[in-house]
């Protein structure tokens, strides 16, 4: 494989979104590839997508997380005008649809960053935990998964949608006229941006289960691209892959999109090869919920996916399907209890 790279093209074209966090994530993959293969040269094409441009509505009300992937996938197939053909796309794995178009596949999962959600209090706030907040305090989140669990566990609080990249959300939180006492963000994004000091509290299961794939980077490639697949095999973190494949299998089995209220918690013991998997599904109003857990010896991705299906069967037996089928996304245009395809632009930023 190394000789093929040396004899042929030694350039790898990476694609990703243009937000600061997305570029950081692309740079992580670039650095890992170039460290493993010093003879390779990687460049990054950062694209602005439709999802980046529409900040006024929650994602689940106008197309879901697939907005982050569709435009990039076009360039995996071929170059367009001044935009080069991509060899791979770097995603936050939680934003990747569980069913990819047949032309593509998940090439690898990198070592997972902290997958938990993080509570971030407004600058100067006297409060340190969700438990400290007085009744009526407003928590900012645009995630049904987060808001439904929060409503279940903290019915005395209020929740409102907050959109934008990490820096935008922090700016809205800290604004002198902000309605928000705190916001909920993924720990991994804050850590990767060097903003880990803004975390007031890490939220743990069973009070807050995290999103499928949260904290992990997933690399999408053309199906059957053996050269890129071989390269990625050197930077993949297999324990993270096992956990994430189990989680994605559960979501796929339950036919849930990235925006539905499915929360998970997985751990993998490399010495015993035991994967422990907990899952919860909560209705948007926080009233109905089902949760269960499974564990088993897992050595392959296929076994991880089978464990996800096993947990899915347990949740279905308790009423998971009924909760998911009751969600009307045409009617719900704001997160629960909230105080409430044009041609997209692609802007190159190559480094």
N, C-alpha and C positions, 0 to 999 in steps of 0.2 A: 504494500500500500504506500509506504514511504517513497519507493522508487517511482511509482506512478505520479505522485505529487511533484517530485523533482523533475521528472521527464516532461510532464505536461504543465498545466496551469498551476502556479503556486500562489494564486490570489484567491481569497475567499471574500465574497461580497455579503455583508451582513445587513439585514434590514430591521427596522424597528420604528416605533412611534417617536415623535419629536419632543415630547415632554422631557423635562430635566431628568425625572426618574427613569423614563424609558431609555434615554441615552446612557445614563449610568449603567443600566442593566445590559445594554448592548456592549458597552465597554468592558463589563465583567467577562462576557463571553469572548470578546476579542482578545483580552489579556490571557485568558485560560488557553485558548487555541494557540496563540503565538508562543506561550510558555511550553506547551506540549510539543509544538512543531515549529522550531525556530526558523525553518526554511520557508514558512508560510507568511504571507503578508495579508492582513485583513483590513478592510475599510468598512465604514458604517454609513448607510444611507438612512437618514431620519425623516420620516414622512408625517405630515399633518393629515389627520383623517377627519371624516365627518363627525365621529364621536368626540374628537377634540374640540370641534367648533360649536357644537350644540351644548351649552352649559346650563340652559334654563329649565330642563326637564330631566327627571330621573331616567337612567338608561333603559329600564325595563318598560317604559311607556312608548319608546319609539324604535325598538329593534334589538335591544339587548347587547351583550358584550361582543357579539359577532361583528359589530361595527369596527372593532379594533383590528380585525383580521382580514376582511374581504379585500380591501385595496392592496394590502401588502401581498396577498396571495397571487394577485394578477402578475406581479413582478417576479414571483417565483417561477412562473411559466415562461416569461419572455420579457425582454426589455421593451420599454415604451418611450419613444421620443428620446429625451435626454436622460431618462431614468434607466439605470443598468438592470440587467437581470440579476436577481438575488439568488444566493446559494442557500440561505437560511434566514429565518425570521425569529427574533427573540421576543418572547411574550412573558408577561406575568401569567403564570400557568392558570391562575384562577379566572383569567379573562378569555382563555381558549375554550371554544365550544368542545364538548365531549365527543361529538361526531364531526370530524373534519371532512371536507370534500374528498372524493375518492382519489384525487390526484396527489394528495398530501398525507403526511404522517408526522407523528410526534417523534422527532429524532432522538431527543434525550431530555432528561431532567437533571439540572445541576443541584449541588448541595443546597438544601433548603435553609433559608434564613428563618428566624423566629416566626412561626406561622400565626401567633396569637394576634388578636385585636388589641389596640392600645387606647387607653383613655387619655385625652389631652385636655387639661383644664385651661381656661383663659389665663393669660399672663396676669399675675397678681391675685389670682383666686385663692381664698383661704381653704378651699376644699381639696382633698387629696384622693378621694375614692368616690365611686358612684353611691356607696352607702352613706356618704356624708351630705349628699345634695338634699336640700329642702324640697318639699312638695312643690310642683309647678316649674321646677328648673327645666330649661330647654336644652336637650341634647341634640347635636347635629349629626345626622347620618342619612345617606341616600340609599342604604342597603335594607331591603326587606328582611334579609336574614338577621341583621343586627337589630333592627327596630322591633321585629317580632319577639326576639328573645328578651330584649330590654323591657318591652311591655309586659311580657310574662313575669319577669323577675322584679321589675320596678314600676308597678302600675301607677305610682304617685308622680312619676316624671312625665314630661312632654317631649315630643320628638318632632323635628322638622328637617326637611331636606336641605342638604348642603352639597353643592357640586363644585367642580373645579379640580385642578391639580393640588398636590399637597401644600405648596406654598400659598396658593389662592385660598384654600380652606383655612389655613392657619391665620392668614390675614383677616378673613371674615370673622374668625373667632376672637382675635385680639382687638378688633375695631372698637373704639370707645362706645359706639352705639350698637354693638352686637347684642342680638337677642340670646345668643348661645352662652351657656355656662361652660360647656365643654363639647368636644366632638370625639367621634370614634374613627380611628384610622388603623390601617394595617401596620403592625410593628415593623415589618420588613422594609416597607417603603421609607419610613422615618430613619431606620438604621442605615439603609443604603445611601440616603441623602445626608448623612452626618447630623441628623436631627434627633438622635436617640435621647438627648437630654430633655426633649419636650414631652416624653412619656411620663405621665403622672402615675398611671397604674396599668399593669399588664392584666388583661382579662382572661381568665382561665375557665375551662369546663369544670363543673356543669353549668356555671352561670353564663358563660359565653363560649359556644362552640364556634370554631373559625370556618372560613369558606373552603370549599373543595379546592385544593391546589394552592391555597394562600401561602405566601412566603417562598414559593419555588419559581424558578425560571424554567420555562419550557421552550425548546427550540423546534420550530416547525420546518420541515424540509420536503422536497419532492419525494414522492413514494418511489422507492427503488434506487435512490441515489446512493450507491455503495461508497463512493469516495467520501461524501460528506458524512455519511453514517459512520464510516470508519474513523474519521476525525473526531466526531462527537463521542465515540465510545471511550475516548481517552479523557474526556472531561465530565462524563456522566457520573453522578453519585447514586449508586445502586440502591442503598437503603432509602434515600429520598424518593427514588423512582417507585419502589415497592409501595410506599405509603401513598404516593400520589396516584398511582395506577389503581389502587384499591378504592380511593376516594372517587376518582373519575368513573370507575365502574359502577359504583353505587348511584351516582347522579345519572349516568346513562340508563341504568336499569329502571330507575324511577321516572325516566323521561323528564327530568328536570333541567331547565335552562340555568345559566349562570346566575340569574337574578332571583331564583326561587329560594324560599327560606329553609334550605338544607344546611345544617351545621355539622361539622365533623371534628374528631380528635383521634389522631393515629400516633402510635409509637412502634418502633422496631428495634428489637434487641438482636444485634448482630451475632452475639455468641450463641444464643439459644435459637435464633432465627424465628422468634415468635413475633408476629404482628398483632397488635391489639388495636381494635377499631371501634370507636364509639360514634354514634350518629343521632341526630335529632331533627325532627321536622316540626315546625311551629306555624300555626295559622297566622295570617297577618295581624289579626287582632290580639294575638297572644293567648287566646283562650284554650284552643285545642293544641295538643302536642303529643308526639310519640317519640320515644327514645329507646335505644337498645344498644347492645355491644356484642362483639364476637372477637375471638382470637384464634389463631392457628399458626402452624408452622408454614412459613412461606419462603421459598427459595427462588421462585421465578415470577416474572411479570404476570403470567397466566394464572398462577396460584393466587397472586394478589388480587387480580380481577375477580376470581372465583369467590374470594372472601368478601369482596364488595357486594357481590350478588347475594351471598348468604345473609349479610346484614340487611340488604334490601328486602329479602323475603321476610325477615323478622319484623321489619318496620311496616311492611304491607299488611302483615297479619294483625298488626295493632291499629291499622287505619291510615297509613301514610298516603295511600292513593286518594282517599276521600278528601284529605286536607289539601293536597296539591290540586286536585280537580276542582275544588271549590273556589280557587283563586281566579278572579276575573280581572285580567290585566287591562282590558279595555275600560273598565270602570275605575280601577285604581290608578290614578295618575300622580299620586304623591304617596310617600311612605305612610303606613297606617298611623292613625291619630295625629297626622300632621296638622300643625297650626295652619293643613292641606294635603321617493328617493332620487333627490336631485344629484347631479354629478358632483362628487366631492372634489375639493382642491387637494392637490398633492404638491407640497413644497419641499424641494430637495435641501438637505443639509448634510454634506458629505464630510467626514473626517477620517 
